[in-house]
Amino acid sequence: MQPLYRRLGEGAVAFDQRNWQTHILTPAAALIFEALSEIGNGDDPVPMSAALSLLRDELEVDTDTPEMRQVLRSLQEMGILGG
């Protein structure tokens, strides 16, 4: 189940209905969330390999920075990304 998602200014908020956690997303994390939501089917997590390919090849994001690793961990916790 995808979290409920709402844009707030340049960032966003995602509410996880499974555990009632609310996640505040930075502008960069919001864009990544949206991009991954577009390639996902809504029910299952996006495979990590597909996510990394999208981020590196299409969005030209350096996925090896500490900040990006934290964003990816957060998206895994929300159920957006799989292992």
C-alpha positions in Angstrom: 0.0 0.0 0.0 1.4 3.3 -1.1 1.6 6.1 1.6 -0.8 9.0 1.2 1.2 11.8 -0.4 0.8 15.5 -0.4 3.0 18.3 -1.8 3.7 21.1 0.6 5.6 23.9 -1.0 8.7 22.5 -2.5 8.7 19.4 -0.2 6.1 16.9 0.7 4.5 14.8 3.4 3.9 11.0 3.1 1.6 9.3 5.6 2.0 5.6 6.0 -1.4 4.1 6.8 0.1 0.8 7.9 1.8 2.2 11.0 0.5 5.8 11.1 3.9 7.3 10.6 4.3 10.7 8.9 7.4 11.4 6.9 8.4 14.9 5.9 10.2 14.9 2.6 12.8 17.4 1.4 12.3 18.8 -2.1 14.8 16.3 -3.5 13.2 13.4 -1.7 9.8 14.5 -2.9 11.0 14.4 -6.5 12.5 11.0 -6.0 9.3 9.8 -4.4 7.2 11.0 -7.3 9.6 9.5 -9.9 9.5 6.1 -8.1 5.7 6.2 -7.8 5.5 6.7 -11.6 7.4 3.5 -12.3 5.8 1.4 -9.5 2.5 -0.3 -9.7 1.1 1.1 -6.5 0.9 -2.2 -4.6 4.4 -3.6 -4.6 7.7 -1.8 -3.7 9.8 -0.7 -6.6 12.9 -3.1 -6.9 16.0 -1.4 -5.7 17.8 -2.2 -9.0 15.1 -0.4 -11.0 15.1 2.6 -8.6 18.9 2.9 -8.8 18.8 2.7 -12.6 16.2 5.4 -12.8 18.0 7.7 -10.4 21.4 7.2 -12.0 20.6 7.0 -15.7 17.5 9.2 -16.1 17.7 11.7 -13.3 21.5 11.8 -13.1 21.5 11.5 -9.3 24.6 10.3 -7.4 23.2 7.5 -5.3 26.4 7.0 -3.4 26.3 10.0 -1.2 25.3 9.7 2.5 22.3 11.9 1.9 21.0 9.7 -0.9 21.6 6.6 1.1 19.4 8.1 3.8 16.7 9.0 1.4 16.7 5.5 0.0 16.6 4.0 3.5 13.6 6.2 4.3 11.8 5.1 1.1 12.4 1.5 2.0 10.9 2.0 5.4 7.9 3.6 3.8 7.5 0.5 1.5 8.2 2.4 -1.7 11.5 0.6 -2.3 12.1 -3.1 -2.1 15.4 -4.8 -1.3 
